[in-house]
Amino acid sequence: MGCKVLLGLGHQMLRRKVVDCSREESRLSRCLNTFDLVALGVGSTLGAGVYVLAGAVAREDAGPAIVVSFLIAALASVLAGLCYGEFGARVPKTGSAYLYSYVTVGELWAFITGWNLILSYIIGTSSVARAWSATFDELIGKPIGEFSRKHMALNAPGVLAENPDIFAVIIILILTGLLTLGVKESAMVNKIFTCVNVLVLGFIIVSGFVKGSIKNWHFSHNSSSHQCLNDTKVGNPGDGGFMPFGFSGVLSGAATCFYAFVGFDCIATTGEEVKNPQKAIPVGIVASLLICFVAYFGVSAALTLMMPYFCLDTNSPLPDAFKHVGWEGAKYAVAVGSLCALSTSLLGSMFPMPRVIYAMAEDGLLFKFLAKINTRTKTPIIATLTSGAIAAVMAFLFDLKDLVDLMSIGTLLAYSLVAACVLVLRYQPEQPNLVYQMARTTDELDQVDQNEMVSTSDSQTGFLPEAEKISLKSILLPKNMEPSKFSGLVVNISVSLIAIFIIILCIVAVVGKEALGKRELWAIFVLTGSILLCTLVTVIIWRQPESKTKLSFKVPFLPVLPVLSIFVNVYLMMQLDQGTWVRFAVWMLIGFSIYFGYGVWHSEEASLAADQARTPDGNLDQCK
């Protein structure tokens, strides 16, 4: 009896979401276009980091080769971006990585993903609000900070911030109010700030190329005697030249620069608010990543051309660099740009947060009242106000420096799961094309598209490939040209094995770095074995028949790109410190208490368990 209960609970936790394609109308306002999404992605991704990060990485990690670091980081981010783009074309609904996991790998993984996304967005919002407040305070002579220290000091070192940040709370409350007014209004404000930010960055790039000198990329080891500004200490020059810290320094810089591209995933939460999500979401993600790469590449090149890399100020490199070339007045343009960048970054953190909460609440995994939609503005009003209030309290009381790494775990976990889901879903049978055309109305499809959709759906609901016998030949040389249940199962098991091998590989590469440096036999054996097994399983996936479902966007070079994306994300997760993993465990304990106490019993999928429209595979509706 006990085994049956555990088995039933296991089935409940792994049940997959049935995508409701019978309902084309969304409860949210479908009013955004592709330009709105590109502006949202650029605004969220191209935050204040571009004004600070380039200086710190160039001085301490990569030197002028920071431009190569940004190129590697951009390529790694594009791997995740392409996976998000395919899912945006497949399932154009609100929920981002949470929804994609729910449709593919089941409810428990979906809850873990959504719960960590909420944490990432809350911490992101609070920390950016504090940064906005500190930047503004610095510009006007620090009166806000002085007042808080004198009259509102919090005597709880190690637990609370030294002094509460009232201005950060005001900023969050203003933007929360803006988000409740409507998505179109929020998008308009975001576009204005993003355009100003991009114009300022353009000015910085052009100025850098005009006033800079290529000589600053060719300093020799002995050139550190070059006079920096009086108030700037000379940093470690390394070996000099374009790559002073070697290729290992470039890779170390790339790991830091990768986080500069985090934020584009907010585009994926707009599935029910975009006019043509199947095309707009993939284009928005790829275009925003491309624009951000050009901006980061240009600013870092301009910065290192204007000033020797070992002279850069890690806190405010751009004003310092302009002072170095005699354009001190340009610091005001940099100040305006950084405030605009912080504003769009803040909006980019706050915009997706209520939408993930709304999606989870509508599915019954979080409390139902959070799914309430304002009938006039068509925004998730309760989710917006609740998330804004929590972020405001955190910004008011906590310093958040120790919690910022938790954002990374949530984001990287979501990236990894989305990449795994693309692998799984591309090789599964019985995926009716109509499921993935929900957001396009009949008028938007021409007659050829409609005929193709119907014929594809009919062919998939009719004759399926015959059952195969399990053998090495059937795994490596499958006879069927269409995916079968057997080939789908092979891919499911293979993806699970790849995840295990990648985790082992990354643990050895990060934790056993010293053992590898000493060339200890066990470390080399485990590392080599993991790489070989990963390659073998990837080849097995590659040999399986791929789904022929027509999509407006597909990830190229399957299965290599998603596997590379999973590796990059897991490797970066393993580099986070022990304290971060302890905090992550505490957050997950809180989440599991909500899921097992409420979500698992109120899940919408539980009430649809006996629905006749469910396919035999159990994850997607058979729509006709």
C-alpha positions, 0 to 999 in steps of 0.5 A: 500500500505504501509503495502504491502511495509513493508511486502515485506521488512520483507520477504526480510530481512528474506529470507534464502540462497539457498545453491548452490550444483550444483557447486562443484568447489570452487573459493578458493584453496582446499588444507588444511587437518585435521592437518592444521585445528587442528594447526589453531584452537590450534594456534588461541585459545592457545594464550598469555592468557595461559602465563598470564591468569592462574596467574591472575585467580588463585590469584584473583578468584579460587586459585588452583581450577583454574583447575576446572574453566578451566574444566567448561569453556572447557565444556561450549566451547565444547557445542558451538564447537559441534554446529559448528562441525555439521554445518561444516558437513552440509554446508561446505562453507566459512562463518562460523556462518554468513553462518549458520545463512543465511541458517537457520534464514534469511538474517538480522540475518546473516548480524548481525552475519557477521558484528559482526564477522568482528568487533571481528576479527579486534579488535582481530587482532589490540589488539594482534598486540599491545601485540606482539609489547609490549612483544618484546619491553619488551624483548629488553629493551623498545627502541621502546616505548621510541622512540614513546613516545619521538617523536610521542606522540598523545595528545588526551587522552580518544580518541587515544592511548598515542603513536602510535605503528609502530611495531604493524603496521609492524607485521600486514602488514607482516602477511597480505602479507603472507595471500595474498601469499596463504592459504597453505603457511599461514598454514605452518607458523602457524604450525611451530609457533604452534608446538614451542608454544606447546613444550614450554607449554609441558616443563612448565607443566613437569617442574611444576610437577617436581619442584612443591609441593602438599603442595601449594594446602593445605595452611590454612587460616593463611599460608599467612605469607608464604614468597613470593618473595621480590618483590611480594605482598601477595594477599588475601589468602581467606579461604585457601585450594584447593578452597580458594574462594569457588565454587562462585570463581571457577564459576567466574574464569570459566567465565573469562577462557571461553574467553581463548577457543574463537578462534576455530570458525576460523576453520569453515571459511575454508569450501571451502579450506579443502579437506574433510570438512564434516569430517575435520571441526568437527574433527579439532574443537573438537581436537583443543579444547581438546588440548587447555584444556589439555594445560590450565589445565596442565599450571595452575596446574604446576603454582599453584604447583610451587608457592602459589596462593597468591604469583603469579604475575598477569602480568608475573606469569610463569617467577616469578614461575620459579624464585621461584623454582630456575630455573630463566633461564627458563624465556627465554623459556617462552618468546619464547613461548609467542611470538610464541603464540602471532604470531599464535593468530594474524594469527588466527584472521587475517585468518578468517577475509577476508573470512567472508568479502568475503562470505558477499560480494559474497552474495551481502550484502557487496560491490561486489569488496571485493569478488575478488579472486586472480587467481594465489593464489586463496585467497580473495585478496581485502578482505585480503588487506582491512581488514589488512589495517583497523586493522593496522590503529586501532593498530597504533592509538587506545589503544583498551583496552576499545574495547576488550569487543566488541569482546566478544559480537560478538563471543558470539552472533555468538555462540548463533545463531549457537546453535539456528540454529542447533536446528531449522535445525535438526527438519525441513522437506525436507533437501535433503542429496545431499545438505550436500555432496557438498565438496565430489566428486563422487570418494570419496563416495563409491557405498553404500553411493551414493545409500543411498544419492539418496534413501534418496533424493527421499524419501524426495521429494516424500511422505511427512507426512499428514498435522496435526491439531493444538492441544495439543496432536499433539504438545506433542505426534506427530504421524509422525516419520518424520519431517513435516511442522507443527513440524518444525513450532512448533520447530521454535516458541519454539526456539524463546520462549527459547531465550526470556526466557533465556534472561529474566532469565539471566537479572534477574540473573545478573542485579537482583543479589542483589534482589535475594540475599535479597530473594525478591519475584518478583526476585525469581518468575521471575527466577523460572518461566523462568527456568520452562518455558524453561524446558517445551519448551525444552521438547516440542522440544524433543517430535518432530520428528528429521530429519534422514538426514545422516551427518558425525557429529551430536550434541548429546543430542538434544535439551539439549546441544544447549539450554545449549550453548545458556544459557552460551553465553547469561549469559556471554553477560549480564555480559558485562558493559553498555559502551560495549553495547553502543559501540555495538549499534553504530557499529550496526547503521553503519552496518544497514546503509550499509545493508539497503543502499546497501545490501538489494538491491544487495543481490544475494538471491533477484535475485534468488527469483523466481528460480524454484530449490528452495524448497517450504520451501524456504531455501535449493535447491532441488538437483538431 
